[in-house]
Amino acid sequence: MKKTCLYLVALAVLSCPAWGQKVEIQKPDREQIVHVETSLNHLTVLEMNEPVITVAVGSTAFKVEWRENKVFIEPNDANVATNLFVWTASGRFNYELDPAGGVPQMDFAIDQPLIDPPTPTKLEIRPADPSPADLLIQAKTIHPYGSIPEKNHVAIYLTDVLEHDGQIFVRYTIRNETKKAYVPGSPQVAVFNAPIYRESLYGLVNSQLGPDAASRLKSSGQTSIEVAKQEMRSSRIEPGQETTGIIAIKSPPHESPTVLRVTFLADSKGPVNATLVF
């Protein structure tokens, strides 16, 4: 009952203006001993920045109670000093309760500053590298220029192309019209150096040159390009069957138009390749 009354008195005191009493902000320091000035028939409140776990006072000359993060101190004797310990989750805090004095000098309240909530760390989530298949939804269609022989041949059809984030993605179909199974192997890609054609290559951008058209292409040589990614539905193509695949290459320094050649393993008829104006 006495504890309840003391708590109600504390709430009443906190709701009234303080005439001359001090309200202090005390930075929490477990190595420091904080002196507390009290006065008879008055409460002093210690307001911690986190819930109080327990307290210990050195003399019954002071009545000490706590609720949540508040400690209530009321002196019973004007001539006694003692010490007070307050424990929170952060550790122990040390106080010296000085003999009760006059109201103007008393500590009305000693508050610990509120703890700023930790700034949430922004988790940088880098999107996963898009798969070539996802990217090629946005790709441009490659149109054939010249015939691509199929009869008794392995034919390559370049179908889509997209340049994205420093890479060139090309989708293709390989059709086996020979009488033997064909294993394409890993594709090799080269770029033509200074290509020259009998007509403007600008008009052939996003076109696959058939073998006859590609044979008329002139250049100062070819430079191999690293294949960054490759996906192929089947590594073995039976006679009369076809498969699809995608390659991604590092985009070479270029000014449009650029001419690329994609080469697979030769079949019994000779080289198996496709030429792209991009």
Beta strands, then each sheet from edge to edge (+ up, - down):
strand 1: 22-25
strand 2: 33-36
strand 3: 44-47
strand 4: 52-57
strand 5: 62-67
strand 6: 70-75
strand 7: 82-88
strand 8: 91-97
strand 9: 107-111
strand 10: 140-141
strand 11: 143-145
strand 12: 154-164
strand 13: 167-176
strand 14: 188-192
strand 15: 207-209
strand 16: 222-225
strand 17: 227-232
strand 18: 242-250
strand 19: 259-267
strand 20: 270-277
sheet 1: 1+ 9+ 3+ 6- 5+
sheet 2: 2+ 8+ 7- 4+
sheet 3: 10+ 12- 13+ 18- 17+
sheet 4: 11+ 15+ 20- 19+ 14- 16+
end
